[in-house]
Amino acid sequence: MPGHRCIAPGCNSGYDSCKEKYHFFTVPKDDIQLREWTKAIPRKDFLIKPRQVVCERHFHEEDILRKRIMTDKDGTILAEAVYKIPKLKEGAIPSIFPNCPKYLSYSLKRRKLPLIRSSSPKKKKTDKKKDPQMDCAFNSKPSIEIAITDSINDSVGIFSFSKLQENFNSIVFPSGWSRHDIPGKLIMFSFFIVKTEETANTENYIPTPILYKRVCLGVNLNVQCFVMNISVNNDLFGLNRLNCIKDLEDILKKFDTSVICKGYKLKEQLLHSKTTFTDPAGNIRHIMCPLILNQNNDCKYCNKAIRTIMRKRLRLQKNNTTPKRIHILSSPKVQQLRKNHKLTLQRKYRAVILNKKLKNKLFNMQGEMSKLTTMNLEERLTTNKIPTNQRVALHEILSASQVLNLKGRRYSEDWILLCLLFHMRSPCGYNFVRNNDIMPLPCVRTIRRYLSSIDTQCGFDPKFLQMFSLYMAQKEEFQRHGLLVFDEISTRESIAVNSANLTYTGLVDFGEEGEKGKTFSDKANHGLVFMFIPLEDNYAQPVGVFASKGPTKGVVLTQLVIKAITVLEKAGAFIHGIVCDGAAPNRKFWSEMGICGKINKVKNWFEHPTDEKRKIFVFSDTPHLFKNIRNRLYNNKELKIHENEPPVKWDHFVNVYNLDKLNPGNLKVCPKLSASHIVLNSSAKMRVRLAVQILSNSMAKSLEFYRSYSPQLSDSTATENFCLKMNAAFDALNRKLKNEGVSPNSDDYKILQNTLEWLNEWEQRVIDNKIKPKHFLTNNTSEGLRVTLTSTLEICTYLKEKYGIQYILTGKINQDDVEVRKI
């Protein structure tokens, strides 16, 4: 035991000053034996703590077991094995203290095995006044016999059942006990008592003997004790197997002096219960009765049964009838508690049953997994037509289950690729699956090492486009129609050195054919991302990334858009639209392509660069448009739709919030409305969710509800209609389910037509000077909304007539996928 030190006084075992190595024995955990060790170790007022040790120098060699000996029933040694770690015999106590006075140590005095014992008659007492020489002469012969006996004992060897039967008559047992011997099978010692009966005083009465106590010794020297044919715990006597005749005599003596529970007598048969039984002596006992009592001579189980019987007897005497269940009147609260308790027990029982079933099912599945091989698994996967990615995952799970060491796993290339995609999509989900051992995923450091080895470059990667063309070839033709979405974000300036090719990353980079930074002054601080979004499929694929210093210029952006459309068309995709926000470079791109959103001069598409007969429709990001409308209303505090109608006021929203916050949470008319919707900071102005919720149908209903309660909302009819108009238009431009797709004959198509007419009429009033320009939208917002509405209406008709596409999911015509993945 490294790091341990002997607690014996004056012993230096385990200290640096002791160069010799000794084995240490931990102090016993048993309280009785621990007290004996405490008395044996001569240290005043010393309290032994758990896991303290005493070295082997303080024990007699006879108390230490250094090897294991196996013998047959005749005592012949069959095998010997040396213990790697020595052990102490049961009951061994430290008794040698070389660094203390000699009187503190004591020698080991043990009785020899009494294998041969002569039953000689008792000797007469000798006269004390005899000559001492006579005594010596008289005692010389017994000393010779004792020496001979010791030599015989030493020559006999190991104690066995056969040798015990040979010396059967030499065993000393308590008075009143009898012995029985079945040669080669059993030795039994028994003690009988007489059963007390009512007919004991009659003349012809013959007592009935009862086998009260019994000790049985088997061939393997195993001992079992019984009280009235009921087995008792042998630990009460200290051992379960004999080592010598003295052990047998000690067991008989302890068993004879042990106190047996008497139980209790009962005449009434009706007072029996399920927790009691009648022993052969006619006494009634509790089923948990230990039979042998402790030091208090008190059986708590039988006493409990007696108290139960007495209460039952009193009830019978009072009612003079058979016992019935007592129903206690209780309050409804107590009854509800009882009902809840009963339901809890039922749920617990069902949970235990379900837990057992799941454990059995898991055990059976583990057995099937252990028998499963790669060939069998592949046959099952082929038969059930499992997809490729799921096949890869199942193969990895099988291979991981056959490896005991978790370190040094080897993963297939397909599995590594899936793990890379999983980690890029959701790092939190990846860590959750790995930490809970749901799937054998590599650690995050391995994922990062693989990602760092990928050669990421700006521009359109030819290798990626080649792989993308193979992917598109597997798709149906209607699944290859889609949109090109691009967006630009601001990034932190940072330059890093690529040690593999000794190049710098973090400079301006527009691909192999574009502009590249040459000095440290050309640090990139903006990133432009192009992404392909299919109209009839559920994925979004980035196709190009570019780094620039400041926003990308409109002319360069136009060139990149044309090139992106060209490379995607070559890869097998069909591009029908461009989606961007209202930033200045994007509006420059519009003007370069001839796109115009002014009233009566709308041009919402341009000719396809690879096919003259096709069109590319242009869209402005719908969430950004509605966010700008909300911000315009917040900044100007009011908008005027018609000269003869009251204006749309922001104060109406404020009044609704002030009235609604007085109600509890479950009674609010507009529960989602909060202070963040009313008081906009720089961050809240960028949040589209707040804009959509303020211009929603629930806000219109709230205005209608509180109008009769608040005079300040008496002129809120125009605000209510404005919210209904914005809500309907946003829903029509944000359809994501196939059963809600926009088609030329759908209700959403009509809503978009009405919204476009409403927008044109509103702006025409501004042109006619019926409404002030500040009560209208900004030019950027109105033109973007007009182009988006017109493109949405025309692309539905265009795709249906030319390609047979029956509907359009307008929820895909925005920048949501780019903004989610560009982080």
Summary of the structure (lengths in Angstrom):
residues: 823
radius of gyration: 48.6
end to end distance: 55.5
largest distance: 155.7
contacts: 2166
relative contact order: 0.04
helix: 45%
strand: 16%
